[in-house]
Amino acid sequence: KKKSKTIMQRDDAANTITWFGLTTYNAALIGCMLLNVSTKGSIGAFETMGISYAQSHFGLSAATAGTIVSMNGVIGVFSLLSMGCIGRVLTDVQMIIGGITVCALGIIGFSPLHSVEDGAENAVWKYVVGILMIYGVGYPIGHTAVIGLFSKGEREHIVIQRFFRG
């Protein structure tokens, strides 16, 4: 089958060697994988420590903290269901940067807080807002947009998508 001029130009651009020795296509693929690893890593660390952090810094029980996380997970599902509408307004790159930024701000918002064991009285609303930013908005939108980048273009990414979906 004969390729159109546009497809040949796109393939030529994808196969152009970058200054660090990889094709543009491979550099983009590695960049997407690194974005995926960074978003998975940050949320993985937070999922591991989130409940104990809520207990030590907000005095919440595990059940209460888990309920807050779960409710924000439901909001995250609605964020995922809204990806089509969001995608009409924002580009993939804007969703990635916006999602990662919101997620990072949610995590950074916890950093100045002190432990209740040290006498701190941290308002629970700070926990709720931080978790909303992480689980309700930032991670679902940012990470889904990263995974969506793997489905762009004609080359097959099925193995990579399955590996990184987790």
N, C-alpha and C positions, 0 to 999 in steps of 0.2 A: 504494500500500500504506500502510495506516495505521500510524503509529508508536506503540509502547507508551509509557506514562507514564515509565518508567525511561529509555528511549532519549531521549525529549524532554527530560528533566531533565539527562541527560548532555550532550546537544547544547547546551542552554542554558548549562551550566557551561563547556563548551569554547569557546563563542562570547562569553563574558563578557570585557569589555575590562579589561586589567590597568592598574595605575597608570602604566606606561610606554607605553601606547597600543596594545599588541598584544593580540590575543585570547589567552586562556589556552592554546588549542591551538597557536597560532603561537609563543608564548613557550616552550612545552614542546618544540616541534620545533626551535627555534633552540638551546635548551639542550642537546638531544641531539646536534645537529650540533657544537656547541662541545666537548662531552665527547668526541665522536669525533675531532675534530681534535686535541685535546690528547693523547689516548692514542696516536693515530697519529704525532703529532709527536715525542713522547718516545721511542717505540720506533724511529722512523726515525733519529733522531739517534744513538741507541745502536747501532743496526745499522751505521751508517756508521763509527762510531769504535770499536766493541767489540773488534775483532781487534787494531787498532793499540794500543789501551789495554792489552790482555792482554800484548802484546809489550813495551810500555814499562814497565808497572807490575808485571808478574809474571814477565817473562823467558820467556814461553811462545812456542813457535813458532806460526806461523799455522795449521799443521795441527792442533796440539794444541788451541789455542783454538777452532778450527772444530769439532773433534770434541766438545768440551765443550758448545758452543752447540747442535750438532746433537742430541746426546743429550738435552739439556734441551728441545729442540724436540719430541722424541718424547714426553717427559713432558707437554709442553704439549698434544699431541694427545690423550693420555689424559685430561687435564683437560677438554678440549673434549668428549670422549666421555662424560664424567661430568656434563655440564651438567644433564641431566635429574634426576639424583639430587641435585645441589647445589641445583637450583631447587626441590626439595621441602622443603628445609631453610631456604634463604635467599630473600629477596625479590630482585627485580631491583636495587633500590637498594642493598641490602646487598652483592650481588655486585659492583656497579660500585665502590662505595666500598672494599670489601675488596680487590678486584683491583688497583685503582689504588694503594691504600695499600701492598700487598705489592710491587708493581712499583716504586713510589717508594722504599721502604725498601731494595730491592735496589740501586737506582742510588745512593742516598745512602750506602750502605755502602762504596761505592768512593771517595767524596769525600775522606776523610782520608788516603788512601794516597799515598805518594810514588813517584817514578819509580825504577826500578832503576839508571838512569844517575846518580842522586843518591845511590846507595849503599843504597837501601831493599831490604829482603828481605821482601817480602809473601808470606804463605802462600798457596799455590794453592787451599786449601780456601775461602778468602774469595772467590776468583773463582768457584769452583763454586757456592757457596751464593748469591752475588749473581745469577749467571746462572739458577740454579734459580728464584729468586724472580721474576726478570723474565720469562724465556721459558717456564718450566715451570708457573708458577702465576698470577702477577699479570696479565700481559698477556692470556693466553688467556681467563681468566675475566672480567676487567674489561671488556675490549673486546668480547667476545661478548655480554655483558649489555647494553652500550651499543647494539650493533647490534640486539639483541632488542627494545629499546624501540621501534624504528621499526616493528616488526610488530604492536604493540599497537594496539587500536582498529580502527575500520572504515574510516578514510580511507586511500587508497592512497599508499604510500611507495616504490613499486617503483623509480622513477627515483633517488630519494635513496639507497635501499639500494644500488643498483648503483654509484652514484657513490662512496659511502663504504666499500664492502667492501674495495676495493683488493687 
